[in-house]
């Protein structure tokens, strides 16, 4: 029996319990297959790295490009299917694999782990799409909704992000997670940080300490990709610049891939009311309304870090991501029962197209006069009056 409205508190309690039941079912089922999965992904990552670096090293001239896709696969698996998901604590409960525990894990990406856990896990995944609360609505000076005050920078956000920010997206996360973006907006924007979530410096980091954390995370990648391997190639007569440029190409591809995956599944959706946190049932609904999936095969989903199941990731960020395709079936049943939003793009390209269209729309000042699309919760509250 479907509910025609979710407006009653009793319904929200039922919704809460329905989503909690899914979580409990899968948490109780955690076991050896999850351990095997993450170990298998790490094994494939290392195989791809050996093949990629080997081909780049030994193939002459432009033929070295044959190794770039394999190196990209290695960098991509480490960044999102392993790193991002491990840092969510998806494998913290398994005593036998401490290397995949969130507080011991060292990311093969230029991102400070502690700052990421604080900003991404502790703030974004709690206040998803909440105005001036969710830092992932920002990503620098991004304007993706009409509430953010318009300024001259926004006229150029499409080319700036597509050609300058996204090719180095992973290198920009520390600026968000450690407060540098706030300082940029304070200096450059007439209204400073108005409309943007600001850095919550819970560790009371000094500016120098934040810079050191950023530099340490970046240099561990730069030293390996643009120092150690090119120099080793030079010493063995393989060619410094060949390896340097091939590594750079794999790096840029990896950054673009991740940027367009995560942006296209968040920022096209309505802003959410802050008071959704007052009810766990409403919070679950706000997560549904904040996210949009896109379709793909199970193998493709691995390369997207299973973030094409963004809805399931926002509902259950600490459940192993390889379970999301199965969880999605159960989530859709709950959504159907209670008439809740469940949004899916037909493919990745449609998701990207929708996102770039939104980015273009909010580049212009006139978009501020367009009424905001109300959230599902706001619509329900209005219908209940």
Secondary structure, 3 states (H helix, E strand, C coil): CCCCCCCCHHHHHHHHHHHHHHHHHHHHCCCHHHHHHHHHHHHHHHHHHHHHHHHHHHCCHHHHHHHHHHHHHHHHHHHHHHHHHHHCCCCCCCCCCHHHCCCCCCCCCCCCHHHHHHHHHHHHCCCCCCCCCCHHHCCCCCCCCCCCCCCHHHHHHHHHHHHHHHHHHHHHHHHHHCCHHHHHHHHHCCCCCCCCCCCCCCCCCCHHHHHHHHHHHHHHHHHHHHHHHHHHHHHCCCCHHHHHHHHHHHHHHHHHHHHHHHHCCCCCCCCCCHHHHHCHHHHHHHHHHHCCEECCCHHHHHHCCCHHHHHHHHHCCCCCHHHHHHHHHHHHHHHHHHCCCCCEECCHHHHHHHHHHHHHHCCCHHHHHCCCCCCHHHHHHHHHC
